[in-house]
Each structure stands twice: as C-alpha cells, then as structure tokens.
Amino acid sequence: MAGELSALLGFSLLTMLYSYTRLRGAAMATRAAVLDAYRKEQADASRLMARLKSYADGPQPLQDDQASLVEGLQQLIRGSSTTPTDGLQEIEERIKDQPFRRGLCGYLNSVIRRDRTFVQQLGEIRGGVLAPLLANPITAALNDPDRRRQCFNRDRMDC
C-alpha cells in the first residue's frame, strides 16, 4: 500500500511541477512580450518626436515627408490612447502649426515617460510565479519539509 501511495504522490508532484513550469513559462513570455511592446512604443515616440522637431516652418518639412510623419503619429496615438477618430484627422491639417507640434512633442514625451515607468515596474516584479526559481514559493516548499508542512496546513498560495 505504501508503494502505491508513493507512486500516487510522485505522480501528483510531477503533475504539479509540470503545470507550474508551464505557467511560469507563459508568465515569463507574457512579461517579455509586454516589455518589448512598451520598449517599441517608447522608441517610436522618441523617433516621432525627433521628426516633429526637425519639421521646419513653411510649406515643406526640413528633412521629413509630412505623409509618413502624420501616419506614424496617427498609429502611435491610436495605439496608446483613446483619441476619437476625428481628432486623428486633425493632425494632418494642423501639423504645420508650430504650437500644435509643440503640444504633440509634449504628448510624445509623456508617452515616453509612462512607458519607461511601465518597463521599470514590470522588470522589477520578482514575486509569485515570476520569482527567481530558487526563491519561488513552490520550489521552497518542495525543498523545505517544515515549510511544506506549513503550506499544507494553510489555505494560502504564498506560503
């Protein structure tokens, strides 16, 4: 009977370990994808701000074409805010206005700061399933018999 119970316990532990590693892998991949998306948005905002600053007063931009600049701004604003569609059409009409470009640069600067904050906060998460493997509650519970007993006696996930 003890052998059967040991096999059942071993199978249960292996199932739990497999599930945990799958969950940890999914969480790590999700965090990496979110970090990449915020870093890309931050880089796009920096690039668009540089393009806006290079725009000269007058009928033509200094070193950039207006159509691709407007398109890039519209894509970034559509992806990072809840601006109404008619507000995005305004960009094409008002891009030659210097105060409007300054306002857009201010908005892009705030997007960059927000994205830096998100990247920093997401990168600092070291708890739960995102904890380093040796500091993880599941690993600690499996390695420490006293802690395992405490975990099984409590109805808590963070042991």
RATAQUI-V119561 format. One record per pair of residues at least 24 apart in sequence whose C-alpha atoms are under 8 Angstrom apart, sorted by the first residue. I is the first residue (numbers start at 1). J is the second residue. Records with the same first field share a line. If there is no record, write none. Layout:
I->J  J
//
This chain:
23->129
24->129  130
27->129  130
28->130
31->122
35->119  122  123
38->115  116  118  119
39->115  116  119
41->76  112  115
42->111  112  115  116
43->112
44->76
45->76  108  109  111  112
46->108  109  112
48->72  73  108
49->104  105  108  109
52->101  105
53->101  105
57->96  97  98
58->96
59->96
70->95
80->111
128->158
//
